[in-house]
Amino acid sequence: MEKPIQRAIRKLEQLAVNTDVQGNSASSILTETGHFLRYDLPEIIAILQDAKNELERKTTSVGAEVAN
């Protein structure tokens, strides 16, 4: 099963490929960008915020353990 952070990376890589000016028309680039902004970007932001919060929790708990 794909982890959320892996899904976010895959979506960003897919955007890069689908919006490359080599091999894609202006119309398809605009369509792909619009789709990304509407559907994928909010999900990616949520995934990254969750990852940041998890990292902060781990850092805080490790800091508390070191202090004790």
N, C-alpha and C positions, 0 to 999 in steps of 0.2 A: 504494500500500500504506500502511496506517495505521501510524504510528509508535507505539511502546509508550506514550509519554507521552500521545499523543492518545487511545489506547484507554482509558487510566486516566481521563482527563477525561470521555470519553463515558460510561463506566460510572458515574462519580459524578453526572453530569448526569441520567442515566437513573434513578438511585436517587432523586434529588431529585424528579423528575416522578412516579415510581411510588409515592412515599411522601408526596406532598402530601395534606393532609387534605381539600382541595377536590377532589372527584371520585373519591376512592378510599375503599373501605370499610376498616374497622379490620382485618378479616380479610386483605384483599389487602395492606395495608401491612405487617402482621406477616409474611406469606408472603414478600413482597419483601425485607424486612429480613433475614429468616432466610437467604434465598438469597444475598443480598449478603455477609453475614458468613461464610457457609460457603465460597462459591466465588470471589466477586469481590475481597473485601478482601485475602486473601493475595496475589493476583496484583497488586493495586494497590500494596501495600507493597513487593513485590519490584521492581516497575517504578520506584517512587520511590527505593528504595535504590540501584538501578543508576544512575539519573540523578544522584543525590547523589555516588556514587563517581566517575562520569565527570567531573562538574564539579570534584570535588576533584583528580582527576588532571590536568585541564587547568589548574587554578589552580596546582598544584604545578609543572607543567612550565613554565608562563609565568613563575613566580617564579624558577625556576632559570635560565631564559634571561636574565632581567633582571639577575640576580646576576653572570652571566658577562659 
